[in-house]
Amino acid sequence: MGETLVIDTINFSAQTPLRPKLGLFLTAANVHLTERLTLLDLDTLRYEVTVDDPTTWTRPWTAATTWKRSAEQMFEYACHEGNVALQHILSGARDQERRSVP
């Protein structure tokens, strides 16, 4: 514990927009991401990301959060992008769960 995995990412596609739905159309061409994952204890992971793009912001900025270990199933977002059936699959599963609770 206490060791950090650092993921350093550059060379994003210039065609990749960031947050276009919020009216903030930014190109990813000059983005440099530095992600850090640190296991704080057996059940807590700290995730930190620093975004650097001198063509968009005056200085790099950082966001951080902690994640707790969970036994719940997780679905990786990219695998379900555009999967319109997923909403129905998950709502059916939630309905089954509700029916099985006494």
C-alpha positions as CSV (number, residue, x, y, z in Angstrom):
1,M,0.0,0.0,0.0
2,G,1.1,3.6,-0.6
3,E,2.6,2.8,-4.0
4,T,1.0,4.7,-6.9
5,L,0.3,3.6,-10.5
6,V,0.8,6.6,-12.8
7,I,-0.8,6.6,-16.2
8,D,0.5,9.4,-18.5
9,T,-1.5,9.9,-21.7
10,I,-0.9,12.2,-24.6
11,N,-1.6,12.1,-28.4
12,F,-5.4,12.2,-28.2
13,S,-7.1,12.6,-31.5
14,A,-7.8,16.1,-32.7
15,Q,-11.2,14.9,-33.8
16,T,-12.2,13.9,-30.2
17,P,-14.4,16.6,-28.6
18,L,-14.5,16.9,-24.8
19,R,-17.9,17.6,-23.2
20,P,-19.7,18.7,-26.4
21,K,-23.1,18.2,-24.8
22,L,-22.5,20.9,-22.2
23,G,-21.9,23.5,-24.9
24,L,-18.1,23.3,-24.2
25,F,-16.6,22.0,-27.4
26,L,-12.9,21.5,-26.7
27,T,-10.6,19.5,-28.9
28,A,-8.5,16.9,-27.2
29,A,-5.5,17.5,-29.5
30,N,-3.3,19.2,-26.9
31,V,-4.6,17.4,-23.8
32,H,-2.1,15.7,-21.5
33,L,-3.6,13.5,-18.7
34,T,-1.7,12.3,-15.7
35,E,-3.8,9.7,-13.7
36,R,-2.7,8.4,-10.3
37,L,-4.2,5.4,-8.6
38,T,-3.1,4.7,-5.0
39,L,-4.4,2.0,-2.7
40,L,-4.9,3.7,0.6
41,D,-6.0,0.6,2.5
42,L,-7.4,-2.8,1.5
43,D,-10.8,-1.3,0.7
44,T,-10.0,2.2,-0.6
45,L,-8.5,3.4,-3.8
46,R,-7.6,7.1,-4.5
47,Y,-8.0,8.2,-8.1
48,E,-6.5,11.5,-9.1
49,V,-6.3,13.1,-12.6
50,T,-4.4,16.1,-13.7
51,V,-5.4,17.7,-16.9
52,D,-3.0,19.9,-18.8
53,D,-3.9,21.8,-22.0
54,P,-2.2,25.2,-22.3
55,T,-4.3,26.0,-25.4
56,T,-7.5,25.8,-23.2
57,W,-6.6,26.5,-19.6
58,T,-4.1,28.9,-18.1
59,R,-2.7,26.2,-15.9
60,P,-3.1,22.4,-15.2
61,W,-6.0,21.4,-12.9
62,T,-6.5,18.3,-10.8
63,A,-9.5,16.4,-9.6
64,A,-9.4,13.5,-7.0
65,T,-11.9,11.0,-5.6
66,T,-11.8,7.9,-3.5
67,W,-13.4,4.6,-4.4
68,K,-14.5,2.0,-1.9
69,R,-14.3,-1.7,-2.7
70,S,-17.6,-3.2,-3.6
71,A,-19.0,-6.6,-4.3
72,E,-21.5,-5.2,-6.7
73,Q,-21.2,-5.9,-10.4
74,M,-19.8,-3.1,-12.6
75,F,-20.2,-2.5,-16.3
76,E,-17.3,-0.8,-18.2
77,Y,-18.9,2.2,-19.9
78,A,-17.3,1.9,-23.3
79,C,-18.6,-1.6,-23.7
80,H,-22.2,-0.2,-23.5
81,E,-21.9,3.0,-25.4
82,G,-24.8,3.2,-27.8
83,N,-26.3,0.0,-26.4
84,V,-29.9,1.2,-26.2
85,A,-31.0,-2.2,-24.9
86,L,-28.9,-1.9,-21.8
87,Q,-31.5,0.3,-20.1
88,H,-34.1,-2.4,-20.5
89,I,-31.8,-5.2,-19.4
90,L,-30.9,-3.3,-16.2
91,S,-34.5,-2.2,-15.5
92,G,-35.5,-5.9,-15.8
93,A,-32.8,-6.9,-13.4
94,R,-33.8,-4.3,-10.9
95,D,-37.5,-5.5,-11.2
96,Q,-36.3,-9.1,-10.5
97,E,-34.4,-7.9,-7.4
98,R,-37.4,-6.0,-6.1
99,R,-39.6,-9.1,-6.5
100,S,-37.2,-11.3,-4.6
101,V,-37.0,-9.0,-1.5
102,P,-39.5,-10.1,1.2
